[in-house]
């Protein structure tokens, strides 16, 4: 599977997982299925029994899940300690 050129392309779940992984967002078909049942995955349409994902929606969903860039592994820990101590208010 290659990354779709057309943002309106409709992909089946296995194609969506492969395209996301190739685009740098490692995602499995099983993860997409689990998230669809929980309601926290990318939006999808149904065509008969097949879920179809619009590439633009999937890419926006994946980008929204990215955490902010950090310069060290302790950056997250320092922020958490600041918030716990009340220093973030």
C-alpha positions as CSV (number, residue, x, y, z in Angstrom):
1,X,0.0,0.0,0.0
2,X,1.3,3.4,-0.8
3,X,0.2,6.7,0.7
4,X,-2.8,8.0,-1.2
5,X,-2.3,11.1,-3.4
6,X,-6.0,11.9,-3.2
7,X,-7.2,13.2,0.2
8,X,-10.7,12.0,-0.7
9,X,-9.6,8.4,-1.2
10,X,-11.6,5.8,0.7
11,X,-9.6,3.0,2.2
12,X,-10.5,-0.2,3.8
13,X,-9.2,-0.8,7.3
14,X,-6.2,-2.9,6.3
15,X,-5.2,-0.2,3.7
16,X,-5.7,2.5,6.2
17,X,-3.4,0.9,8.7
18,X,-0.8,0.3,6.0
19,X,-0.9,3.8,4.7
20,X,-0.7,5.3,8.2
21,X,2.3,3.2,9.0
22,X,4.0,4.2,5.8
23,X,3.3,7.8,6.6
24,X,5.1,7.5,9.9
25,X,2.1,6.8,12.2
26,X,2.6,3.1,13.2
27,X,-1.0,1.7,13.4
28,X,-2.3,-1.8,13.1
29,X,-5.6,-3.0,11.6
30,X,-6.5,-4.5,14.9
31,X,-5.9,-1.1,16.7
32,X,-8.2,0.6,14.2
33,X,-10.9,-2.0,14.8
34,X,-10.7,-1.7,18.6
35,X,-10.8,2.1,18.4
36,X,-13.8,2.0,16.1
37,X,-15.7,-0.1,18.6
38,X,-14.7,2.3,21.4
39,X,-15.4,5.5,19.4
40,X,-11.9,7.0,19.8
41,X,-10.5,6.2,16.4
42,X,-10.7,8.1,13.1
43,X,-14.1,8.7,11.6
44,X,-15.3,6.1,9.1
45,X,-18.2,5.3,6.8
46,X,-19.8,1.9,6.2
47,X,-20.2,0.4,2.8
48,X,-22.2,-2.7,3.5
49,X,-20.2,-4.5,6.1
50,X,-16.9,-2.7,5.2
51,X,-15.6,0.3,7.1
52,X,-14.2,2.9,4.8
53,X,-11.9,5.6,6.0
54,X,-11.4,8.9,4.1
55,X,-7.6,9.5,3.9
56,X,-7.9,13.2,4.9
57,X,-9.9,12.4,8.0
58,X,-7.4,9.6,9.0
59,X,-4.4,11.8,8.5
60,X,-6.0,14.7,10.5
61,X,-6.8,12.2,13.3
62,X,-3.2,10.8,13.4
63,X,-1.7,14.3,13.4
64,X,-4.0,15.4,16.3
65,X,-2.7,12.4,18.4
66,X,1.0,13.6,18.1
67,X,2.4,14.8,21.4
68,X,4.4,18.1,21.4
69,X,8.1,17.8,20.5
70,X,10.5,17.7,23.4
71,X,14.2,18.0,23.7
72,X,14.7,15.3,26.4
73,X,13.0,12.4,28.0
74,X,12.8,14.3,31.3
75,X,10.8,17.2,29.7
76,X,7.5,15.4,30.3
77,X,8.4,14.4,33.8
78,X,9.4,18.0,34.8
79,X,6.1,19.3,33.5
80,X,4.1,16.7,35.5
81,X,6.0,17.5,38.7
82,X,5.3,21.3,38.2
83,X,1.6,20.6,37.7
84,X,1.4,18.3,40.8
85,X,3.2,20.8,43.0
86,X,0.7,23.5,42.0
87,X,3.4,25.5,40.2
88,X,1.5,25.4,36.9
89,X,-1.3,27.7,38.1
